[in-house]
């Protein structure tokens, strides 16, 4: 079985009415081995930061985990094995001078 078949048939399958929105298998060098069509394009430094959190648990906690256009708050995990995060919504914050800016925080 190929890695793409594993993603398509096992990771993206529906289980008890639930399914992942996207999935990928990425090597330690940042190379994508397989991915679902909805998996976001990411920057090499984003994958490097994720890998660093496996080596140094807690590395992503202060800044969050960025993957493509989205930011995730690191909420839980198993050091060296699993990183879990919650997507942070886009926020609009008024500035002191009255301008309004939209950004991920």
C-alpha positions in Angstrom: 0.0 0.0 0.0 1.3 3.5 -0.8 1.3 6.3 1.7 -1.2 8.2 -0.5 -3.6 5.2 -0.3 -3.1 5.2 3.5 -4.0 8.9 3.7 -7.0 8.6 1.4 -8.5 5.3 2.7 -7.5 5.3 6.4 -6.8 8.8 7.6 -9.6 10.5 5.7 -12.3 7.8 6.2 -15.4 8.5 8.2 -15.7 6.9 11.6 -18.9 7.1 13.5 -20.0 10.2 11.6 -16.7 12.1 12.0 -13.7 12.6 9.7 -10.6 14.7 9.4 -10.7 17.8 7.2 -7.2 17.2 6.0 -4.2 15.0 6.6 -0.6 14.5 5.5 2.4 12.3 6.1 5.6 14.4 6.1 9.1 13.2 6.5 11.6 14.6 9.1 13.2 16.5 6.2 9.9 18.3 5.5 9.2 16.4 2.3 5.5 15.5 1.8 5.1 11.8 1.3 1.3 11.9 0.9 -1.5 14.4 1.6 -5.2 15.0 1.2 -6.4 17.5 -1.3 -7.4 20.0 1.4 -4.1 19.9 3.3 -2.7 23.5 3.4 0.6 24.5 1.7 3.1 25.2 4.4 6.4 27.0 4.6 9.6 25.0 5.4 10.1 27.0 8.6 6.6 25.9 9.8 7.5 22.3 9.5 10.9 22.9 11.1 9.2 24.5 14.1 6.9 21.5 14.4 9.8 19.1 14.3 11.7 21.2 16.9 8.7 20.9 19.3 9.2 17.1 19.1 12.8 17.5 20.2 12.1 20.4 22.6 8.6 19.8 24.0 6.9 23.2 24.7 8.8 25.1 22.0 5.6 26.0 20.2 3.6 26.9 23.3 4.6 30.6 23.5 4.0 31.4 19.8 1.6 28.7 18.6 1.8 26.4 15.7 1.5 27.8 12.2 0.5 25.7 9.3 -0.2 27.4 6.0 -2.6 30.3 6.6 -3.8 29.1 10.0 -2.5 29.4 13.6 -3.1 26.8 16.2 -2.8 27.2 20.0 -0.9 24.2 21.3 -3.1 22.7 23.9 -1.9 19.2 24.7 0.4 16.5 23.6 2.7 13.6 24.5 6.3 14.9 24.6 8.2 13.6 21.6 5.2 11.8 20.1 2.1 14.0 19.6 1.3 17.7 19.3 -2.3 18.8 19.6 -3.6 22.2 18.8 -6.8 24.2 18.5 -7.3 26.5 15.6 -7.2 30.2 16.6 -9.9 32.3 14.8 -9.1 35.4 12.9 -9.7 38.4 15.1 -10.4 42.1 14.5 -8.8 44.4 17.1 -9.3 48.2 17.4 -6.0 50.1 17.6 -5.4 53.1 19.9 -5.4 55.5 16.9 -8.9 54.2 15.8 -7.7 52.1 12.9 -9.0 48.5 12.6 -6.7 45.7 11.6 -7.4 42.1 11.0 -4.7 39.5 12.0 -4.2 36.1 13.5 -3.2 36.4 17.1 
